[in-house]
């Protein structure tokens, strides 16, 4: 009898382990298991890519120089009444003739660094770090190919503006670059001089974001643009150790973004008024939850914060979740473009699941598309490699 009990005692941990399901594992382990094959495949692609920066292709319509990022307003078109005059706006309808090369290069850069950093986290193989460094130096260090740390010529409009604050949203793509550097910086291949150079670039960009009129305009934007200013500024401030700007972004989340953008029921009224209410609601929720992921710590947890009248980021997820699970239940107008491409594996579900221990949200995320092909969706997906964001 004693031997039987002893054997049962020895086998108990194995029995318990065998009863454990995937959904019992920590969120980061589940995310790794879900994404591993896709990550290694994308990283294999990234290992073969040469750097492409803003200096690779220029636009004759840009008022800036070779090293300046340039893009043109999406929803601006030639005026049929005055074909050679200033462009006119058609909200929600993208002009395919506008210059997008720099934006696409930055998205590509973000994908490359996100994939390489994720693969490095999984495997520990330094070949991924070596390749990432080549691209990082091209964008931020090499004087021949680097980008100037501002967005003075983004979202230009022919005959109207050489650049606008609204263009700042384009650099949300640099967040996964920063997060990738964070994930790889323990590697012996990343020397201090390079790290200081990259952080110096982002310190200069933060100064521009917080002092230039375009930056201030975008900070004060009432919809997802204001959210994205806070999200990326907080990300870059955390990377560079700028506690003052981090605290400013925390306060802005509590006192401006939540009260002005989330309704009592958790919806985003300003996004619901747009011609793409579904996609913009998803995008804004992703941005807000990413902001919470960036700034929350043991001393100030934005995930649990509520306004005096009860608005919270949790209510935002709870409102939108049923429509992410089944968009056929969406009771509002359908988006004029890209309706069929949403939703994908939204970061709000991963971050929300980790913050609140909600297994259902994570299981829904697992079932959604992790490798979207629609350029509009990729552009509006601020976090495509959640593994490097999870602790």
DABELMO-V152258 format. One record per residue. N is the residue number from 1. OMEGA is omega as a letter, one per 40 degrees, with the letter a starting at -180 (NA if undefined). BURIAL is + if it has 9 or more other ideal C-beta (glycine too) atoms within 8 Angstrom, else -. D_FIRST is the distance of its C-alpha to the first C-alpha in whole Angstrom. Layout:
((N;OMEGA;BURIAL;D_FIRST) (N;OMEGA;BURIAL;D_FIRST))
This chain:
((1;i;-;0) (2;a;-;4) (3;a;-;5) (4;i;-;5) (5;a;-;6) (6;i;-;9) (7;i;-;10) (8;i;-;11) (9;a;-;12) (10;a;-;14) (11;a;-;15) (12;i;-;16) (13;i;-;20) (14;i;-;21) (15;i;-;20) (16;i;-;22) (17;a;-;25) (18;i;-;25) (19;a;-;25) (20;i;-;28) (21;i;-;32) (22;a;-;35) (23;i;-;36) (24;a;-;34) (25;i;-;35) (26;a;-;38) (27;a;+;41) (28;i;+;42) (29;i;-;40) (30;i;+;40) (31;i;+;44) (32;a;+;43) (33;a;+;41) (34;a;-;44) (35;a;+;47) (36;a;+;46) (37;i;-;48) (38;a;+;51) (39;a;+;51) (40;i;+;51) (41;i;-;53) (42;i;+;56) (43;i;+;55) (44;i;-;56) (45;a;+;59) (46;i;+;60) (47;a;+;60) (48;a;-;63) (49;i;+;65) (50;i;-;68) (51;i;+;69) (52;a;-;71) (53;a;+;73) (54;a;+;76) (55;a;+;78) (56;a;-;77) (57;i;-;79) (58;a;-;82) (59;a;-;84) (60;a;-;88) (61;a;-;87) (62;i;+;85) (63;a;-;87) (64;a;+;85) (65;a;-;84) (66;a;-;82) (67;a;-;79) (68;i;+;79) (69;i;+;77) (70;i;+;79) (71;a;+;78) (72;a;+;80) (73;a;+;79) (74;a;-;77) (75;a;+;79) (76;a;+;83) (77;i;+;85) (78;i;-;89) (79;a;+;91) (80;a;-;93) (81;a;-;96) (82;a;-;96) (83;a;-;94) (84;a;-;95) (85;i;-;95) (86;i;+;92) (87;i;+;88) (88;a;-;87) (89;i;-;84) (90;a;+;82) (91;i;-;78) (92;a;+;75) (93;a;+;77) (94;i;-;77) (95;a;+;80) (96;a;-;79) (97;a;-;82) (98;a;+;81) (99;a;+;80) (100;a;-;76) (101;a;+;75) (102;i;+;74) (103;a;+;72) (104;i;+;70) (105;i;+;70) (106;i;+;68) (107;i;+;66) (108;i;+;65) (109;i;+;65) (110;i;+;62) (111;a;+;60) (112;a;+;61) (113;i;+;59) (114;i;+;57) (115;a;+;55) (116;i;+;55) (117;i;+;54) (118;i;+;51) (119;i;+;50) (120;i;+;51) (121;a;+;48) (122;a;+;46) (123;a;-;46) (124;a;-;48) (125;a;-;51) (126;i;+;54) (127;i;-;56) (128;i;+;56) (129;a;+;57) (130;i;+;60) (131;i;+;61) (132;a;+;61) (133;i;+;63) (134;a;+;66) (135;a;+;66) (136;i;+;65) (137;i;+;68) (138;a;+;71) (139;a;+;70) (140;a;+;70) (141;a;+;72) (142;a;-;74) (143;a;-;77) (144;a;-;79) (145;a;+;76) (146;i;+;74) (147;i;+;75) (148;a;+;77) (149;i;-;74) (150;i;+;76) (151;a;+;76) (152;a;+;80) (153;i;+;81) (154;i;+;78) (155;i;+;79) (156;i;+;82) (157;a;+;85) (158;i;+;88) (159;a;-;91) (160;a;-;89) (161;i;-;87) (162;i;-;86) (163;a;+;82) (164;i;+;80) (165;a;+;78) (166;i;+;76) (167;a;+;75) (168;i;+;73) (169;a;+;70) (170;a;+;70) (171;i;+;68) (172;i;+;65) (173;a;+;64) (174;i;+;64) (175;a;+;61) (176;i;+;59) (177;i;+;61) (178;a;+;60) (179;i;+;57) (180;i;+;56) (181;i;+;58) (182;a;+;56) (183;a;+;53) (184;a;+;54) (185;i;-;56) (186;i;-;53) (187;i;+;54) (188;a;-;56) (189;a;-;59) (190;a;+;60) (191;a;-;62) (192;a;-;63) (193;i;-;67) (194;a;+;66) (195;i;+;64) (196;i;-;66) (197;i;+;69) (198;i;+;67) (199;i;+;66) (200;i;-;70) (201;a;+;71) (202;i;+;68) (203;i;+;70) (204;a;+;73) (205;i;+;72) (206;i;+;71) (207;i;-;74) (208;a;+;76) (209;a;+;73) (210;a;+;74) (211;a;-;78) (212;i;+;79) (213;i;-;81) (214;i;+;79) (215;i;+;76) (216;i;+;77) (217;a;+;78) (218;i;+;74) (219;a;+;73) (220;i;-;74) (221;a;+;74) (222;a;-;73) (223;a;+;70) (224;i;+;68) (225;i;+;70) (226;i;+;70) (227;a;+;66) (228;i;+;66) (229;a;+;68) (230;a;+;66) (231;a;+;63) (232;i;+;64) (233;i;+;66) (234;a;+;63) (235;a;+;61) (236;i;+;64) (237;i;+;64) (238;i;+;60) (239;a;+;61) (240;i;+;64) (241;a;-;62) (242;a;+;65) (243;a;-;63) (244;i;-;67) (245;i;+;67) (246;i;+;63) (247;i;-;64) (248;a;-;67) (249;i;+;65) (250;i;+;62) (251;a;-;65) (252;i;+;66) (253;a;+;63) (254;a;+;63) (255;a;-;67) (256;a;+;68) (257;i;+;66) (258;a;+;64) (259;a;+;66) (260;a;-;69) (261;a;+;67) (262;i;+;64) (263;a;-;65) (264;a;-;63) (265;i;-;61) (266;a;+;60) (267;i;+;63) (268;a;+;65) (269;a;-;69) (270;i;+;71) (271;a;+;69) (272;i;+;69) (273;a;-;73) (274;i;+;73) (275;i;-;74) (276;a;+;70) (277;a;+;68) (278;a;+;65) (279;a;+;65) (280;i;+;66) (281;i;+;64) (282;a;+;61) (283;a;+;62) (284;i;+;63) (285;i;+;59) (286;a;+;58) (287;a;+;61) (288;i;+;60) (289;i;+;56) (290;i;+;57) (291;i;+;59) (292;i;+;56) (293;a;+;53) (294;a;+;56) (295;a;+;57) (296;i;+;54) (297;a;-;52) (298;a;-;50) (299;a;-;53) (300;a;-;55) (301;a;-;53) (302;i;+;55) (303;a;+;52) (304;a;-;52) (305;i;+;56) (306;i;-;58) (307;i;+;62) (308;i;-;63) (309;i;-;63) (310;i;-;60) (311;a;+;60) (312;i;+;58) (313;i;+;56) (314;i;+;53) (315;i;+;56) (316;i;+;58) (317;a;+;54) (318;i;-;54) (319;a;+;57) (320;a;+;57) (321;a;+;54) (322;a;-;54) (323;i;+;57) (324;i;+;55) (325;i;-;53) (326;a;-;55) (327;i;+;59) (328;i;-;60) (329;a;-;60) (330;a;-;62) (331;a;-;65) (332;i;-;68) (333;i;-;70) (334;i;-;69) (335;a;+;70) (336;i;-;73) (337;i;+;71) (338;i;+;68) (339;a;+;66) (340;a;-;64) (341;i;+;63) (342;e;+;61) (343;i;-;58) (344;a;+;56) (345;a;+;53) (346;i;+;55) (347;i;+;53) (348;i;+;53) (349;i;+;50) (350;a;+;48) (351;i;+;50) (352;i;+;49) (353;i;+;46) (354;a;+;45) (355;a;+;47) (356;a;+;45) (357;a;-;42) (358;a;-;43) (359;a;-;41) (360;i;-;44) (361;a;+;47) (362;i;+;45) (363;i;+;44) (364;i;+;48) (365;a;+;49) (366;a;+;46) (367;a;-;48) (368;a;+;52) (369;a;-;54) (370;a;+;53) (371;a;-;56) (372;a;+;59) (373;a;-;63) (374;a;-;65) (375;i;-;67) (376;i;+;67) (377;i;+;64) (378;i;+;63) (379;a;+;66) (380;i;-;64) (381;a;+;61) (382;i;+;60) (383;i;+;57) (384;a;+;56) (385;a;+;53) (386;a;+;51) (387;a;+;48) (388;i;+;51) (389;a;+;51) (390;i;+;48) (391;NA;-;46))
